[in-house]
Amino acid sequence: MGIVGVVLEAIPTYTGLPPATFFTVLALLVAIYYFLASLMTPSEPPFVPREPPPPPAQLGDVTEEELKAYDGTDPNKPLLMAIKGQIYDVSLSRGFYGPGGPYALFAGKDASRALAKMSFEEQDLNGNIEGLGAFELEALSDWEFKFMSKYVKVGQIVKEKATHVKETAVSDRGAEETATHNEDKND
């Protein structure tokens, strides 16, 4: 008598059921388990093609105040962020940098100091890197490299926008002639 014979004799002893009934009940329990498990697992959602993101728009020179408009609150504008004065389009990572994302407070700002210090404090959300230690500057360089390799640079931060005012130069000789001409009239 082999193992099968020993098992067939043990089933009625331990369960009180004939072996055929035992295996029928066991098969039903397995079938019920798989049926209930199939009801509990979520079905895959249908494939919905996403519209490709628009190409990054080149902004050029903008002030920090103008950069605030690109913080993700307007879905029609790109999501921008700056490191060391260089502005990057981070729209592809809207889940991270957009509203509600873990790094949303960096959007629309130069976050150099905060990234270098690995800080989420409001006072560190600026581009001032003065007084940072070697470790912090190295961390900032790592962030900068990551952004340069992953995102498109679309502009840079300037202190003030240059206004092109045309100044007319007056020669010294012309000023002297005008002054002499006015003196003659006064006599």
Phi, psi and omega in degrees: 000127182265194181297320181299317179296320180295317180296316181295328177283328183284331183301306180295329181294316185271330184254336184079009180248148173294152183305321180297317179293318180301312181291329176293315179295318179298317179296320177296319179296319178296317179297317179296318178301310181294326178295312180294323178296323179292330177287331184277333181279133180290143176280155180289136178293153178295149179292123178242111181293136178268148177287134181296147180293151179292153178295147181299136178269131179284122181269324185083219182274126176224156177274166178299325179294319179291328180295331181301334181290348183251041183268005177097353180288333176259109183294347179274351179254152176292159178264117187239154179207149182239147172227126181051041176082353180263128185264132181239145176273109181255024182301330179295338180249042182303329178296332178268313189258349180279174180306131181088350180280161182295336180245025183299331182291345178277339185293139179076014182220165167271109186260025185305308183296316181297319179292320180296320182271356185053052186240146174248018181280140182301321183291344179266359181276072179205175183265007182283115180251011177293140176082004178281146179279174182298319179298318180292320178294325177292319177298320178296320178298321177298316178297316181299316179298319179299315181292320180296325182275338185255326187241162180269131175284128184241359180171192177213156181273135175239154180295309177220146177288137179288132175253132182268098178252126181274120178258139178263122181276137178250127181285154178297322181295318179295324179291321179295317180298319180294317180296319179294318180297320179292326179294321180297324181289330183283341182284000000 
